């Protein structure tokens, strides 16, 4: 299909979230099940020695594209199935090869970022994770958490992963719907995010505000009810739900930036 990159107003970053919630309301069980299935498969993959983490990282581009396809189906009043995650690999051999290259390159770069961050923090992050997993003494964990190298390790991971997400944000969708090659898709995605940085910045800030607000309300309510010990479970369940809505909203940022098949009026005139 012919795609056309366009610039959108910053306010559309809010609309993407709103439409994500609308789509989720139409098919909450189906979309939640898709995200739960992905988490389960990812957990099983992580258990594989050696290649487990690499396979999990490699699947992330297909996760975002799969949810775009799922959202597209919901808008057509169809129920999305697990097949949305493998549908991108069933097109032409050229597009399948491009998708696999995107997946593999993303995984390799994520692993390299992890190695660099480990070097920056001297392994302090891994040491802290090990202490937590082994249920070490709280005082020992607290002491390890005060290591100043942790900050630089976290900053390196978050900063570089954020930068990495820019070229890969729309790349799988551009290959799937636009038939673009790997290099062109990565470039087009980067250009789209740069030209619409206002909308994406607002989108990110609003998601952060939503998550912080929801977490605060849940903690407060459970605390007032004297059920603070159950708050972490509620926070986890809510986090999974918010993650599902986030992935459902990705479709709208793509169709908005590239004018691809947006349902009439869905992205216009919504104040």
TORVEX-543118 format. One record per residue (C-alpha): residue number from 1; residue in one letter; x, y, z. Coordinates in pm, 1 decimal. Each point is the difference from the previous one (the first is absolute). Layout:
<sites>
NUM, A, X, Y, Z
...
</sites>
This chain:
<sites>
1, X, 0.0, 0.0, 0.0
2, X, 105.8, 357.9, -63.5
3, X, 94.8, 167.6, 326.3
4, X, 40.9, 372.1, 43.4
5, X, 187.1, 145.3, 295.2
6, X, -178.9, 295.5, 152.9
7, X, 42.5, 231.0, 296.4
8, X, -269.3, -6.1, 266.7
9, X, -80.9, 243.7, 281.5
10, X, 137.0, -74.4, 346.4
11, X, -352.0, -53.3, 135.8
12, X, -27.6, -319.7, -202.1
13, X, 229.8, -164.9, 252.8
14, X, -293.8, 15.4, 239.1
15, X, -240.3, -133.1, -261.2
16, X, 213.0, -310.6, -55.7
17, X, -43.4, -90.7, 366.6
18, X, -370.6, 73.0, -11.0
19, X, -50.2, -218.3, -304.8
20, X, 206.7, -274.4, 161.4
21, X, -245.5, -10.2, 288.0
22, X, -295.2, 4.1, -241.8
23, X, 133.8, -300.8, -189.3
24, X, 74.2, -183.0, 324.3
25, X, -360.1, 54.8, 113.3
26, X, -122.7, -172.5, -316.0
27, X, 205.5, -317.2, 45.8
28, X, 148.9, 1.2, 352.6
29, X, 18.3, -378.0, 37.1
30, X, 152.5, -65.0, -342.6
31, X, 263.6, 271.9, 28.9
32, X, 89.6, -89.7, 357.9
33, X, 30.0, -364.3, -98.6
34, X, 237.0, 90.1, -283.1
35, X, 226.4, 192.4, 235.1
36, X, -17.6, -275.9, 260.9
37, X, 88.4, -259.0, -263.7
38, X, 302.4, 202.0, -106.1
39, X, 119.3, 31.0, 360.4
40, X, -38.4, -374.0, 53.3
41, X, 191.4, -88.3, -316.9
42, X, 266.3, 254.4, 92.7
43, X, 32.6, -152.2, 347.1
44, X, 40.7, -348.5, -145.9
45, X, 256.7, 129.6, -248.8
46, X, 201.6, 159.9, 279.2
47, X, 41.7, -344.4, 153.9
48, X, 192.4, -120.7, -303.5
49, X, 371.3, 9.0, 80.8
50, X, 208.9, 237.7, -205.4
51, X, -244.3, 108.9, -269.5
52, X, -304.3, 61.9, 220.5
53, X, 51.5, 373.0, 60.2
54, X, 101.6, 53.4, -363.2
55, X, -322.1, -163.1, -124.2
56, X, -208.6, 209.0, 239.1
57, X, 161.9, 326.3, -109.8
58, X, -32.7, -101.9, -365.3
59, X, -374.9, -51.2, 40.4
60, X, -69.8, 356.7, 117.9
61, X, -26.7, 156.2, -348.6
62, X, -254.1, -268.5, -92.5
63, X, -189.2, 71.9, 322.9
64, X, -55.6, 363.5, -96.3
65, X, -98.3, -88.5, -356.7
66, X, -223.2, -283.7, 118.0
67, X, -193.4, 239.1, 220.9
68, X, -33.2, 245.9, -288.2
69, X, -155.4, -280.6, -204.1
70, X, -221.9, -91.4, 295.9
71, X, -120.5, 359.4, 34.2
72, X, -65.5, 13.2, -374.2
73, X, -218.0, -311.1, 31.7
74, X, -190.0, 138.9, 298.6
75, X, -81.7, 313.6, -199.3
76, X, -141.2, -229.3, -267.5
77, X, -216.4, -162.8, 268.7
78, X, 200.2, -322.1, -11.0
79, X, 151.2, -191.4, 290.3
80, X, 381.0, -10.4, -12.0
81, X, 164.2, -337.5, 51.2
82, X, 353.2, -109.1, 86.1
83, X, 69.4, -29.3, -372.8
84, X, 59.7, 377.4, -13.1
85, X, 350.4, -61.6, 134.7
86, X, 100.8, -227.2, -286.6
87, X, -206.1, 165.6, -274.4
88, X, 287.7, 239.1, -91.2
89, X, 217.4, -302.0, -80.4
90, X, -254.1, -142.9, -245.0
91, X, 23.2, 272.3, -262.0
92, X, 259.2, 13.3, -277.9
93, X, 344.9, -152.3, 59.1
94, X, 152.6, 348.0, -24.6
95, X, -219.1, 138.8, 277.1
96, X, 51.5, -307.6, 215.7
97, X, 375.9, 36.4, -37.5
98, X, -17.7, 370.6, 86.9
99, X, -207.0, -72.2, 312.3
100, X, 245.6, -265.4, 115.0
101, X, 292.2, 236.9, -56.9
102, X, -176.2, 266.4, 204.3
103, X, -65.2, -247.8, 281.6
104, X, 354.7, -135.2, 5.9
105, X, 168.0, 339.9, -23.5
106, X, -219.6, 136.4, 279.3
107, X, 89.1, -292.7, 226.9
108, X, 372.7, 31.3, -71.0
109, X, 3.7, 372.5, 75.8
110, X, -197.6, -52.0, 323.9
111, X, 253.7, -261.1, 111.5
112, X, 285.9, 238.2, -83.7
113, X, -169.8, 275.0, 199.8
114, X, -25.3, -236.8, 295.6
115, X, 369.2, -86.1, -23.2
116, X, 94.6, 366.1, -19.6
117, X, -219.6, 83.9, 299.8
118, X, 157.7, -285.7, 197.5
119, X, 340.8, 148.9, -75.6
120, X, -115.9, 347.8, 101.9
121, X, -142.3, -111.2, 336.3
122, X, 265.7, -263.4, 64.0
123, X, -263.9, -272.7, 29.0
124, X, -165.7, 167.7, 297.8
125, X, -346.0, -34.0, -157.4
126, X, 41.7, -374.3, -46.7
127, X, 131.3, -32.3, 355.7
128, X, -305.5, 180.5, 136.1
129, X, -235.4, -217.5, -205.9
130, X, 174.5, -310.2, 130.4
131, X, -36.9, 113.6, 360.8
132, X, -370.8, 68.3, -51.9
133, X, -60.1, -336.8, -169.7
134, X, 179.5, -177.6, 284.9
135, X, -212.0, 181.7, 262.9
136, X, 309.8, 143.7, 162.6
137, X, -15.5, 204.2, 317.5
138, X, -178.5, 333.8, -50.1
139, X, 297.3, 190.0, 139.4
140, X, 232.9, -164.9, -251.4
141, X, -238.1, 80.0, -284.7
142, X, -32.4, 360.8, 116.9
143, X, 376.1, 35.4, 15.9
144, X, 38.1, -139.1, -351.8
145, X, -270.5, 235.4, -126.8
146, X, 203.5, 299.6, 119.8
147, X, 282.7, -79.1, -239.4
148, X, 37.8, 320.2, -210.2
149, X, 89.7, -207.1, -305.6
150, X, -360.4, -124.1, -14.0
151, X, -121.6, 339.0, -119.6
152, X, 237.0, 8.5, -294.2
153, X, -84.0, -357.0, -92.8
154, X, -374.6, 70.9, 2.0
155, X, 50.5, 327.6, -187.9
156, X, 202.5, -179.1, -265.7
157, X, -260.1, -272.9, -45.4
158, X, -302.1, 229.4, -8.4
159, X, 166.0, 264.0, -214.6
160, X, 133.0, -236.5, -265.5
161, X, -312.6, -218.0, -10.3
162, X, -209.4, 315.0, -46.0
163, X, 220.3, 109.1, -289.4
164, X, -19.6, -350.2, -146.8
165, X, -379.9, 5.6, 9.1
166, X, -12.7, 301.4, -234.4
167, X, 103.5, -173.3, -325.6
168, X, -183.5, -319.8, 95.0
169, X, -324.4, 170.4, 108.5
170, X, -171.2, -15.1, -340.0
171, X, 251.4, -211.8, -192.9
172, X, -186.6, -335.8, 22.4
173, X, -326.0, 164.7, -111.3
174, X, 175.3, 178.4, -286.5
175, X, 135.7, -333.0, -121.3
176, X, -335.5, -173.4, 41.2
177, X, -232.5, 259.2, -152.0
178, X, 239.3, 211.4, -201.9
179, X, 229.7, -267.9, -134.7
180, X, 304.5, 205.1, 96.0
181, X, 344.5, -152.4, 39.5
182, X, 175.1, -12.9, 335.8
183, X, 212.9, 311.5, -44.9
184, X, -285.7, 205.0, -145.7
185, X, -240.0, -109.4, 275.2
186, X, 246.1, 92.5, 275.4
187, X, 62.3, 338.7, -161.2
188, X, -371.1, 70.8, -57.4
189, X, -82.2, -89.4, 360.3
190, X, 272.4, 230.1, 130.2
191, X, -117.8, 283.4, -224.5
192, X, -362.4, -48.5, 106.9
193, X, 84.0, 20.8, 369.6
194, X, 221.6, 302.9, -54.5
195, X, -257.6, 192.9, -202.1
196, X, -271.1, -87.2, 251.6
197, X, 213.0, 24.5, 312.3
198, X, -255.3, 226.6, 165.8
199, X, -274.9, -261.3, -25.5
200, X, 227.0, -281.6, 112.0
201, X, 138.9, 205.5, 289.8
202, X, -352.8, 82.4, 119.1
203, X, -98.9, -364.0, -42.4
204, X, 292.1, -116.1, 214.5
205, X, -62.9, 261.1, 270.6
206, X, -369.7, -85.2, 17.9
207, X, 70.1, -372.5, 25.9
208, X, 243.2, 69.8, 284.3
209, X, -261.3, 216.4, 172.7
210, X, -270.4, -266.4, -43.5
211, X, 220.3, -274.8, 141.1
212, X, 114.1, 211.9, 296.4
213, X, -356.5, 113.0, 69.5
214, X, -144.0, -350.3, -11.5
215, X, 279.4, -136.1, 217.8
216, X, -54.9, 278.3, 251.9
217, X, -375.4, -57.2, 19.0
218, X, 37.7, -377.0, 40.9
219, X, 260.3, 38.3, 274.1
220, X, -214.3, 257.5, 181.4
221, X, -322.9, -200.4, -20.3
222, X, 157.0, -326.3, 114.0
223, X, 180.6, 185.4, 277.6
224, X, -321.5, 158.7, 126.5
225, X, -171.5, -338.2, -7.2
226, X, 281.6, -155.6, 199.8
227, X, 84.4, -233.4, -285.6
228, X, 338.2, 142.0, -94.2
229, X, 144.0, -351.1, -37.1
230, X, -228.0, -57.9, -301.6
231, X, 93.0, 325.7, -173.1
232, X, 294.9, -151.5, -194.6
233, X, -230.1, -259.2, -159.0
234, X, -249.1, 267.6, -99.4
235, X, 280.6, 214.6, -137.0
236, X, 130.8, -290.8, -206.7
237, X, -344.9, -77.0, -143.9
238, X, -56.7, 366.2, -81.3
239, X, 343.7, 24.2, -157.7
240, X, -81.4, -290.6, -230.3
241, X, -327.2, 164.3, -99.5
242, X, 169.7, 334.5, -68.5
243, X, 267.1, -176.4, -205.3
244, X, -271.7, -159.7, -213.2
245, X, -163.1, 338.4, -60.8
246, X, 339.2, 149.1, -86.0
247, X, 66.5, -261.6, -266.6
248, X, -354.6, 39.3, -132.4
249, X, 65.3, 373.4, -42.7
250, X, 311.4, -48.2, -215.8
251, X, -212.9, -52.1, -310.0
252, X, -137.8, 352.0, 25.7
253, X, 340.1, 165.8, 15.0
254, X, 92.1, -188.5, -316.7
255, X, -311.9, 78.7, -202.0
256, X, 14.0, 359.7, 118.1
257, X, 361.7, 49.7, -106.3
258, X, -30.2, -184.6, -332.3
259, X, -365.7, 53.6, -96.4
260, X, -60.5, -372.9, -33.9
261, X, -362.5, -114.0, 13.2
262, X, -105.3, 202.0, 304.4
263, X, -371.9, -52.4, 69.3
264, X, -191.0, 313.8, -112.8
265, X, -12.4, 260.8, 273.9
266, X, 186.2, -215.0, 250.5
267, X, 304.9, 223.0, 12.1
268, X, -167.9, 329.7, -93.2
269, X, -226.2, 228.8, 190.4
270, X, 36.6, -187.4, 328.3
271, X, 54.5, 270.3, 256.6
</sites>
